[in-house]
């Protein structure tokens, strides 16, 4: 069961390389480190570089149905320093990734129970400062997650893709020392390992928690909202995650079977509402 890791910076990757005792694999054009079933690529900073390196790794490594893939790295947080519950060093698992340049949002499926809190991540083209805090959804801001996720979702289902971010700052513009970056990642590795283990324990072959009525409801919603195949799969996994985490039946979603959608944008609005109802923190 391969564990694949895509990390932007060498400073972020170094503690992981040391933790898992990885060695560089010179057969790759990009920096790739491996040992046994753990593979790590250093992607470079920016969404496109992350997408390219992630794709390279996924096409070169022999995968199976249990393969999991993670993006791990630092991120800024929109909360003003010391004016809320989020502190530097806090760790989060992304439950929504928004690409600011296009406005598109992606929804990793969180079937596994992990020790991490959840947060929205907005991927931006340049580092933000405090003046930019109001231009993105409250939560985390990074430069790689959207590219990483779009590449990953081409090869893997959303419940086998994870994005873990460590808060490095509150959108202050000062440069963060490489050693400090390494310390932040190193401090997150116990929880990160537990999260990877939780993802690896997901059993796709067990009995489906969605009943026939649930599946018909999801299909009706897909038809009404004109969802793509990937969005349909995300909705199905969101519904499964809701039932697994709450132990309850799905909430009443019949209102979504009576809407009329004429554009993709309208469908996206309704899908975001569904995500808000079914997301369990």
C-alpha positions as CSV (number, residue, x, y, z in Angstrom):
1,X,0.0,0.0,0.0
2,X,2.1,3.0,-1.2
3,X,2.1,6.2,0.8
4,X,2.9,9.1,-1.5
5,X,3.9,12.6,-0.3
6,X,4.1,15.9,-2.2
7,X,5.8,18.6,-0.3
8,X,6.7,22.0,-1.7
9,X,9.9,23.0,0.1
10,X,13.1,21.1,1.0
11,X,12.8,22.8,4.5
12,X,9.4,21.2,4.9
13,X,10.5,17.8,3.5
14,X,13.7,17.4,5.5
15,X,12.0,16.4,8.8
16,X,9.8,13.9,6.9
17,X,12.8,12.5,5.1
18,X,14.6,12.0,8.4
19,X,11.5,10.6,10.2
20,X,10.9,7.9,7.5
21,X,14.7,7.5,6.7
22,X,14.1,8.1,3.0
23,X,16.9,8.1,0.4
24,X,16.9,10.0,-2.8
25,X,16.0,8.0,-5.9
26,X,18.2,9.3,-8.8
27,X,16.0,7.7,-11.5
28,X,13.6,10.6,-11.2
29,X,14.1,13.9,-12.9
30,X,12.5,15.7,-9.9
31,X,13.7,15.3,-6.3
32,X,12.2,12.1,-5.1
33,X,13.0,10.2,-1.9
34,X,11.8,6.8,-0.9
35,X,12.1,3.8,1.3
36,X,9.9,0.7,1.2
37,X,6.3,1.9,0.4
38,X,6.8,5.6,1.2
39,X,7.6,8.0,-1.6
40,X,8.2,11.7,-1.3
41,X,8.6,14.4,-4.0
42,X,9.7,18.0,-3.4
43,X,7.5,19.8,-5.8
44,X,8.7,23.4,-5.6
45,X,6.4,26.4,-4.8
46,X,3.3,27.2,-6.8
47,X,0.2,25.4,-7.8
48,X,1.5,24.4,-11.3
49,X,4.8,23.0,-10.0
50,X,2.9,21.0,-7.4
51,X,0.5,19.6,-10.0
52,X,3.4,18.6,-12.3
53,X,5.4,16.9,-9.6
54,X,2.4,15.1,-8.2
55,X,1.5,13.8,-11.6
56,X,5.1,12.7,-12.2
57,X,5.1,10.7,-9.0
58,X,1.7,9.2,-9.6
59,X,2.6,8.0,-13.1
60,X,5.9,6.6,-12.1
61,X,5.0,4.7,-8.9
62,X,3.1,1.5,-9.1
63,X,-0.2,2.1,-7.3
64,X,-2.9,-0.2,-5.9
65,X,-6.5,0.5,-4.8
66,X,-5.2,1.3,-1.2
67,X,-2.7,4.0,-2.3
68,X,-2.9,7.2,-0.3
69,X,-1.5,10.6,-1.3
70,X,-0.8,13.6,1.0
71,X,0.3,17.2,0.6
72,X,2.0,18.4,3.7
73,X,3.3,22.0,4.3
74,X,3.0,25.3,6.0
75,X,0.3,27.9,5.4
76,X,-0.7,31.3,6.6
77,X,-4.0,31.8,8.5
78,X,-6.4,34.7,8.0
79,X,-7.1,35.1,11.8
80,X,-5.3,38.0,13.4
81,X,-2.5,36.8,15.6
82,X,-3.6,36.3,19.3
83,X,-7.2,37.3,18.5
84,X,-8.7,33.9,18.1
85,X,-8.2,30.2,18.8
86,X,-5.6,29.5,16.0
87,X,-1.9,29.7,16.8
88,X,1.3,29.2,14.9
89,X,2.0,25.5,14.9
90,X,-1.6,24.4,14.8
91,X,-2.3,21.6,12.3
92,X,-5.3,21.2,10.0
93,X,-6.7,18.8,7.5
94,X,-8.2,20.5,4.5
95,X,-12.0,19.9,4.0
96,X,-12.3,22.4,1.1
97,X,-9.6,23.7,-1.3
98,X,-10.4,26.9,-3.3
99,X,-8.3,28.1,-6.2
100,X,-8.5,31.9,-6.0
101,X,-7.4,32.5,-9.6
102,X,-10.4,30.6,-10.9
103,X,-12.8,30.5,-8.0
104,X,-13.1,26.7,-8.3
105,X,-13.5,24.7,-5.1
106,X,-12.5,21.1,-4.4
107,X,-13.7,18.9,-1.6
108,X,-11.3,16.2,-0.3
109,X,-13.5,13.4,1.2
110,X,-12.8,12.9,4.9
111,X,-14.0,9.4,5.6
112,X,-11.2,8.6,8.1
113,X,-11.2,9.7,11.7
114,X,-8.0,11.7,12.3
115,X,-6.6,13.7,15.2
116,X,-6.6,16.9,13.1
117,X,-9.0,19.8,13.1
118,X,-10.4,20.7,9.7
119,X,-10.1,24.0,7.8
120,X,-10.7,25.6,4.4
121,X,-7.6,26.2,2.4
122,X,-7.4,28.9,-0.3
123,X,-4.6,28.5,-2.9
124,X,-3.2,31.9,-4.0
125,X,-0.6,33.0,-6.6
126,X,1.6,35.0,-4.2
127,X,2.0,35.2,-0.4
128,X,-0.7,37.3,1.3
129,X,-0.3,40.0,3.9
130,X,-2.7,41.3,6.5
131,X,-4.3,43.7,4.0
132,X,-5.3,40.7,1.9
133,X,-7.0,38.8,4.7
134,X,-10.5,39.9,3.7
135,X,-10.1,38.8,0.1
136,X,-10.1,35.1,0.8
137,X,-12.4,32.8,2.8
138,X,-11.5,32.7,6.5
139,X,-9.0,29.9,7.1
140,X,-5.7,28.9,5.6
141,X,-3.8,30.3,2.6
142,X,-1.1,28.4,0.7
143,X,0.3,28.2,-2.8
144,X,0.1,24.5,-3.7
145,X,-3.0,22.7,-2.5
146,X,-5.3,23.4,-5.5
147,X,-2.7,22.2,-8.1
148,X,-1.9,19.2,-6.0
149,X,-5.5,18.2,-5.5
150,X,-6.5,18.6,-9.1
151,X,-3.6,16.4,-10.2
152,X,-4.2,13.8,-7.5
153,X,-7.9,13.6,-8.2
154,X,-7.1,12.5,-11.8
155,X,-5.7,9.3,-10.4
156,X,-7.2,8.6,-7.0
157,X,-10.6,8.9,-5.3
158,X,-11.1,11.9,-3.0
159,X,-11.1,9.9,0.2
160,X,-7.5,8.8,-0.5
161,X,-6.2,12.3,-0.9
162,X,-5.2,14.4,2.1
163,X,-3.9,17.9,2.5
164,X,-2.4,18.7,5.9
165,X,-1.3,22.3,6.7
166,X,0.7,23.7,9.6
167,X,0.1,27.3,10.5
168,X,3.3,29.3,10.0
169,X,2.0,32.8,10.4
170,X,-1.0,35.1,10.4
171,X,-0.3,36.6,7.0
172,X,2.7,38.6,8.2
173,X,5.0,39.4,5.3
174,X,8.3,38.6,7.0
175,X,10.3,35.7,5.6
176,X,10.2,32.6,7.7
177,X,13.5,31.0,8.6
178,X,14.1,27.6,7.0
179,X,15.0,26.1,10.4
180,X,11.7,27.4,11.8
181,X,9.8,25.8,8.9
182,X,11.5,22.5,9.7
183,X,10.6,22.8,13.4
184,X,6.9,23.5,12.6
185,X,6.7,20.4,10.3
186,X,8.6,18.2,12.8
187,X,6.2,19.2,15.5
188,X,3.3,18.0,13.4
189,X,4.6,14.6,12.4
190,X,3.1,12.5,15.2
191,X,-0.4,13.7,14.2
192,X,0.5,13.5,10.5
193,X,1.6,9.8,10.9
194,X,-1.7,9.1,12.8
195,X,-3.6,10.7,10.0
196,X,-1.8,8.7,7.3
197,X,-2.5,5.5,9.3
198,X,-6.2,6.4,9.5
199,X,-6.4,6.9,5.7
200,X,-4.6,3.6,5.1
201,X,-7.2,1.8,7.3
202,X,-10.2,2.8,5.2
203,X,-11.8,-0.4,3.8
204,X,-13.4,0.2,0.5
205,X,-14.5,-3.4,0.2
206,X,-16.9,-3.4,3.2
207,X,-20.6,-3.1,3.1
208,X,-21.7,0.3,1.8
209,X,-23.3,2.5,4.5
210,X,-25.5,4.1,1.9
211,X,-28.8,2.4,1.5
212,X,-30.6,2.0,-1.8
213,X,-32.8,5.0,-0.9
214,X,-29.6,7.0,-0.1
215,X,-28.1,6.1,-3.5
216,X,-31.3,7.0,-5.3
217,X,-31.4,10.4,-3.5
218,X,-27.8,11.1,-4.5
219,X,-28.6,10.2,-8.1
220,X,-31.7,12.4,-8.1
221,X,-29.6,15.3,-6.7
222,X,-26.9,14.7,-9.3
223,X,-29.5,14.8,-12.1
224,X,-31.1,18.0,-10.8
225,X,-27.8,19.8,-10.2
226,X,-26.2,18.5,-13.4
227,X,-23.2,17.3,-11.5
228,X,-20.1,16.0,-13.3
229,X,-19.0,12.4,-12.6
230,X,-16.3,13.6,-10.2
231,X,-18.8,15.9,-8.3
232,X,-21.2,13.0,-8.1
233,X,-18.5,10.8,-6.6
234,X,-17.7,13.6,-4.1
235,X,-21.3,13.9,-3.1
236,X,-21.6,10.1,-2.6
237,X,-18.4,10.2,-0.4
238,X,-19.7,13.2,1.5
239,X,-22.9,11.3,2.3
240,X,-20.9,8.2,3.4
241,X,-18.7,10.4,5.6
242,X,-21.7,12.0,7.2
243,X,-23.2,8.6,8.1
244,X,-20.0,7.1,9.3
245,X,-19.1,10.1,11.5
246,X,-22.6,10.8,13.0
247,X,-24.0,7.3,13.1
248,X,-27.2,8.8,11.8
249,X,-29.3,8.8,8.7
250,X,-28.7,11.5,6.1
251,X,-30.4,14.8,6.8
252,X,-33.4,15.8,4.7
253,X,-31.9,16.7,1.3
254,X,-35.1,16.5,-0.7
255,X,-35.1,20.3,-1.3
256,X,-32.2,19.7,-3.7
257,X,-34.3,17.3,-5.8
258,X,-36.7,20.1,-6.7
259,X,-34.3,22.8,-7.8
260,X,-33.7,23.8,-11.5
261,X,-30.1,24.4,-12.6
262,X,-29.4,26.2,-15.9
263,X,-25.6,26.9,-15.5
264,X,-22.6,25.2,-14.0
265,X,-22.3,28.1,-11.6
266,X,-25.8,27.5,-10.2
267,X,-24.9,23.9,-9.7
268,X,-21.7,24.9,-7.9
269,X,-23.7,27.1,-5.5
270,X,-26.1,24.3,-4.6
271,X,-23.2,21.8,-4.3
272,X,-21.5,24.2,-1.8
273,X,-24.7,24.2,0.3
274,X,-24.8,20.4,0.2
275,X,-21.1,20.3,1.3
276,X,-22.0,22.7,4.2
277,X,-24.8,20.4,5.4
278,X,-22.9,17.1,5.1
279,X,-19.5,18.3,6.4
280,X,-18.9,17.0,9.9
281,X,-16.2,18.6,11.9
